Amino acid sequence: SFNLINILKFHKENNAMATVGVRSYELNVPFGVISKKGIELDSFHEKPSFSYLVNTGIYVLNPDALSYIPSDKYIDMPNLLEKIKSKRKKVVVCPIHEYWLDVGRPESLEKANNDWIVS
C-alpha cells in the first residue's frame, strides 16, 4: 500500500544520488538473555526486544548512478550503494510506514497472497 510518489519526492527533496526504502523491524527474543565475563554473570535481560531498520528492496536511483555499474560484471544493490557512497555521493534512507511484506520466503508469499485476496 506504499505510494511510490512518496519515495520519489523524498529522493528529490533530499538531493540524493540513491534512496533506499527502509522499514522498522522488531525482533523479540522469547527468553532471558545472559551476558557474561568469563564464567561470571555480567547482566541478565528478560525477553529483550531489538529494533532495526531493514531494507525493503525499494530503491530510487538518479540516472547518473548507473555509471557506477560495471558493464562487464555482476554487482548487487548493497555493493552498488557502497560504491556510490565511496565516491562521496549522497545515499539516503526513506522510512516506509505503510503495509510492506518481504515475499522472499514461501510463508511470507503465502501471507501476502492471503492479505491481498479480493473477494
C-alpha positions, -999 to +999 in steps of 0.1 A: +000+000+000+031+023-002+026+051-027+058+053-047+053+090-053+063+095-016+098+079-020+103+098-053+095+131-035+118+122-006+146+114-030+143+147-048+138+168-017+170+153-002+190+158-034+202+122-032+221+101-057+203+070-043+175+063-019+167+031-001+132+023+013+135+011+049+111-003+074+114-007+112+116-044+122+114-056+158+129-088+169+116-102+202+137-128+220+113-151+239+139-159+265+161-142+291+194-131+275+226-135+295+258-116+291+289-129+308+325-121+315+344-153+315+322-176+335+306-149+357+272-133+350+275-098+337+239-090+331+205-105+326+178-091+303+144-108+304+128-112+269+145-082+252+134-066+220+157-052+194+146-027+167+164-025+133+158-007+100+156-032+073+159-029+035+125-031+018+141-037-017+126-004-029+152+019-045+153+052-063+185+060-083+195+091-103+203+082-138+240+092-130+241+063-105+240+039-135+276+050-143+287+031-112+275-002-126+303-021-143+294-032-178+314-065-176+304-080-142+276-085-117+270-060-089+242-062-063+224-033-048+243-033-014+276-032-033+264-005-057+252+017-029+286+013-011+303+022-043+282+053-047+289+063-010+326+057-015+325+084-042+310+107-016+276+108-033+245+111-011+227+079-003+196+083+020+171+061+036+133+068+033+111+053+061+081+033+049+053+031+074+026+016+051+019-021+047+050-039+034+059-076+034+090-093+022+079-121-002+113-138-004+102-167+018+074-191+010+054-184+042+056-146+036+045-150+000+015-171+011+007-144+037+009-117+011-014-137-012-039-142+016-037-105+027-045-093-009-072-118-019-100-098-034-134-112-025 
